[in-house]
């Protein structure tokens, strides 16, 4: 009875400790997810400009637009006529060049935005060759320099976040393991007494493992609630984060936090119980 009462405070501290480290790794996971969303947003904002030959008939331009819309790489396709291009130039620069030149030197064009997986040099090169098969296409252009720098930057960020995640994960496993083993320390005499009266190893470990599942579940739920509060506050304070919201990935992250809490709690508890079962009675003091 006294052993059980002594173990309760230790379990409380273990649950709190596990919750904190799970919350930290969950926060990092959320930052990684947001980083992925930012990467996708930047890449899908890049435009491929398809400049058409002079005097291209509107129906031919519309036909090419329809063909591009049917391709798996196309996220958004829009036609800009020569007249619309002139109006945009006038709006941006504040002058009407047609008054000086007596003609419109601009060309009709099609702006194409792609899905993220296709925004890389190899895919863009193949897309460019595909578009140039049309005889009404004068030129295909996209910001190659910006794309190269952006991909290099995102790769560096990904490596840094990956390294931090790995270090933090190892630290979390060690911290949780030590916290649980410390909680089990107060039960060492109870464990040894059960063994001395003839209880099997499975019979002894089962209640502790069951308790570990509950403790891990409670820790995971506390960490998830804390993470959800932080995410809600951050998205209300900084609205653009809401646009990057990934419900499916966030749900997987939160499920993963709970599962991780249970797994590490059970493994650490089981290891501690087995350790005390192997120890000599004199070594328990």
TITORMI-148934 format. One record per residue (C-alpha): x, y, z. Coordinates in steps of 0.05 Angstrom, whole numbers, plus 32768, in hexadecimal, padded with zeros to 4 digits. Layout:
<rs>
- X	Y	Z
...
</rs>
This chain:
<rs>
- 8000	8000	8000
- 8037	802F	8014
- 805E	801E	7FD5
- 8023	8031	7FAA
- 8018	8073	7FCE
- 8062	8085	7FC7
- 8061	8077	7F7D
- 8029	80A7	7F6D
- 8051	80E8	7F73
- 8088	80C9	7F48
- 8055	80B8	7F12
- 803B	80FF	7F13
- 8081	811B	7F09
- 808F	80E7	7ED3
- 804F	80FA	7EAE
- 8060	8144	7EB2
- 80A7	8138	7E9B
- 8092	810C	7E61
- 805D	813F	7E4D
- 8090	8177	7E4A
- 80C0	8153	7E1D
- 8088	813A	7DF1
- 806F	8181	7DEC
- 80B4	8199	7DD6
- 80BA	8164	7DA0
- 8072	8173	7D8A
- 8082	81BD	7D84
- 80BE	81AD	7D58
- 8093	817F	7D2E
- 8061	81B8	7D24
- 8099	81E6	7D0E
- 80B0	81B2	7CDC
- 8069	81AC	7CC1
- 8064	81F7	7CBB
- 80A7	81F8	7C97
- 808B	81C7	7C65
- 804E	81F3	7C5B
- 8079	8230	7C50
- 80A3	820A	7C1E
- 8066	81F4	7BF8
- 8049	823B	7BF9
- 8088	8259	7BDD
- 8090	8225	7BA7
- 8048	8227	7B91
- 804C	8273	7B8B
- 8081	826E	7B54
- 8065	827E	7B0F
- 8078	8260	7ACD
- 806C	8293	7A96
- 8058	8278	7A52
- 805F	82B1	7A1F
- 8036	82A7	79E0
- 8048	82BD	7999
- 802E	82FF	797F
- 7FE7	82FD	7962
- 7FD8	82B9	7982
- 7F8D	82AE	797A
- 7F66	82AF	79BC
- 7F48	826A	79AF
- 7F8D	824B	79A7
- 7FA4	826B	79E8
- 7F66	8251	7A0B
- 7F73	820B	79EE
- 7FBA	820B	7A09
- 7FA0	8223	7A4D
- 7F6E	81E9	7A4F
- 7FA6	81B7	7A3E
- 7FD2	81D2	7A76
- 7F98	81D1	7AA8
- 7F90	8186	7A9B
- 7FD9	8177	7AAD
- 7FE9	815A	7AF2
- 801D	8190	7B00
- 7FEE	81CB	7AF6
- 7FD2	81EC	7B35
- 7FBA	822D	7B15
- 7FB9	8245	7ACC
- 7FA6	828A	7AB4
- 7FA9	82B0	7A72
- 7FBF	82F9	7A6E
- 7FAF	831A	7A2C
- 7FDA	8352	7A0D
- 7FA6	8386	7A22
- 7FA5	836C	7A6A
- 7FF1	836B	7A6B
- 7FF2	83B4	7A55
- 7FC0	83C8	7A8B
- 7FE9	83A4	7AC0
- 8028	83C9	7AA8
- 8004	840B	7AAB
- 7FE9	83FC	7AF0
- 802D	83E7	7B0A
- 8058	841D	7AEA
- 8025	8455	7AE4
- 802E	8463	7A99
- 800E	844D	7A58
- 8045	843A	7A28
- 8014	842F	79EF
- 800D	847B	79E9
- 8058	8480	79DA
- 805F	8443	79AE
- 801A	8443	798C
- 8019	83F7	7995
- 801B	83C2	79CB
- 805E	839E	79CC
- 8048	836C	7A01
- 8033	8325	79F3
- 7FFA	82FB	7A0C
- 8011	82C8	7A40
- 7FFB	828F	7A6C
- 8010	828E	7AB5
- 8018	8249	7AD2
- 801F	8237	7B1C
- 8034	81F0	7B2E
- 802A	81C0	7B67
- 8065	81BC	7B97
- 8081	8178	7B80
- 808C	8194	7B3A
- 80B1	81D3	7B50
- 80F7	81BA	7B44
- 8129	81C3	7B0C
- 811E	817E	7AEC
- 80D2	8181	7AEC
- 80D2	81C9	7AD4
- 8100	81B8	7A9A
- 80D1	8180	7A84
- 8094	81AD	7A8B
- 80B7	81E2	7A61
- 80C5	81B0	7A2A
- 807D	8198	7A2D
- 8061	81DE	7A26
- 8091	81F1	79ED
- 8073	81BA	79C2
- 803B	81EB	79B4
- 8049	8216	7976
- 8028	8253	7996
- 805B	8256	79CF
- 8091	828A	79C7
- 80B5	8282	7A09
- 80B0	825E	7A4C
- 80D1	827F	7A88
- 80D6	8275	7AD3
- 8104	8291	7B0A
- 813C	825D	7B08
- 816B	8284	7B35
- 8136	828F	7B6A
- 8121	8246	7B65
- 8168	822D	7B6E
- 8176	8259	7BAB
- 8132	8248	7BC9
- 813C	81FD	7BC3
- 8183	8202	7BE0
- 8169	822B	7C1B
- 812F	81FB	7C29
- 8160	81C0	7C26
- 818D	81E1	7C5A
- 8151	81F0	7C87
- 8139	81A9	7C80
- 817D	818D	7C94
- 8181	81BB	7CD0
- 813B	81AA	7CE8
- 8148	8160	7CDD
- 8188	8163	7D07
- 8164	8189	7D3F
- 812B	8157	7D3D
- 815B	811C	7D42
- 8181	813B	7D7D
- 8141	814E	7DA0
- 8123	8108	7D95
- 8160	80E7	7DB4
- 815D	8118	7DEF
- 8113	810A	7DF7
- 811D	80BF	7DF9
- 8155	80C6	7E2D
- 812D	80F7	7E58
- 80EE	80CE	7E58
- 8115	808E	7E66
- 8138	80AE	7EA2
- 80F7	80CD	7EBB
- 80D1	808B	7EB9
- 810A	8064	7ED8
- 810C	8096	7F11
- 80C2	808D	7F1C
- 80CB	8042	7F1E
- 8102	8048	7F52
- 80CF	804E	7F8B
- 80B0	800C	7F75
- 80F1	7FE4	7F77
- 80E1	7FC1	7FB9
- 809A	7FB0	7FA3
- 80B5	7F92	7F62
- 80E9	7F68	7F87
- 80B7	7F51	7FBC
- 8088	7F38	7F86
- 80C1	7F11	7F66
- 80D5	7EF3	7FA9
- 808F	7ED7	7FB6
- 8091	7EB2	7F73
- 806F	7EE1	7F43
- 8083	7ED9	7EFA
- 80A6	7F10	7ED4
- 8069	7F1A	7EA7
- 803B	7F1F	7EE3
- 8068	7F53	7F04
- 8073	7F7E	7EC6
- 802B	7F7D	7EAD
- 800D	7FB0	7EDF
- 8049	7FDE	7ED7
- 8046	7FDB	7E8C
- 7FFA	7FE8	7E8E
- 8007	8024	7EBB
- 803D	803B	7E8A
- 800B	803A	7E51
- 7FDB	8066	7E79
- 8013	8095	7E8E
- 802D	809B	7E47
- 7FE6	80A8	7E2D
- 7FDA	80DF	7E61
- 801E	80FE	7E51
- 8010	80FD	7E07
- 7FCA	811C	7E0F
- 7FE6	8153	7E3B
- 801D	8162	7E08
- 7FEA	8162	7DCF
- 7FBB	8192	7DF4
- 7FF6	81C0	7E03
- 800C	81BE	7DBB
- 7FC6	81CC	7DA2
- 7FC1	8209	7DD0
- 8004	8224	7DB5
- 7FEF	8218	7D6C
- 7FAB	8239	7D76
- 7FCB	8276	7D98
- 8001	827B	7D62
- 7FCF	8277	7D29
- 7FA1	82AB	7D48
- 7FDC	82D9	7D56
- 7FFE	82CF	7D12
- 7FC6	82C2	7CE0
- 7FF2	82AB	7CA4
- 8002	826C	7CCC
- 7FB9	8258	7CC5
- 7FC2	8255	7C79
- 7FF9	8222	7C84
- 7FCD	81F7	7CB0
- 7FD5	81AD	7CA0
- 7F9D	8188	7CC5
- 7FB2	8142	7CAF
- 7FFC	814C	7CC1
- 7FEA	816D	7D03
- 7FBC	8133	7D14
- 7FF4	8101	7D04
- 8025	8129	7D2E
- 7FF7	8129	7D6A
- 7FE8	80DF	7D63
- 8033	80D3	7D5D
- 8040	80FA	7D9E
- 800F	80CF	7DC4
- 802A	808E	7DA7
- 8072	80A4	7DB5
- 8060	80B4	7DFD
- 8040	806F	7E07
- 8078	8049	7DE4
- 80B2	806A	7E09
- 808D	8067	7E4C
- 807E	801C	7E44
- 80C4	800B	7E2C
- 80E6	8033	7E63
- 80B8	8017	7E99
- 80C1	7FCF	7E82
- 810D	7FD8	7E80
- 810D	7FF4	7EC7
- 80E2	7FBB	7EE3
- 810E	7F86	7EC2
- 814C	7FAA	7EDD
- 8132	7FA6	7F24
- 811E	7F5D	7F1B
- 8165	7F4C	7F09
- 8183	7F72	7F44
- 8197	7F52	7F86
- 816F	7F68	7FC3
- 81AC	7F89	7FE3
- 81B6	7FB3	7FA4
- 8171	7FD3	7FAC
- 8187	7FFD	7FE8
</rs>
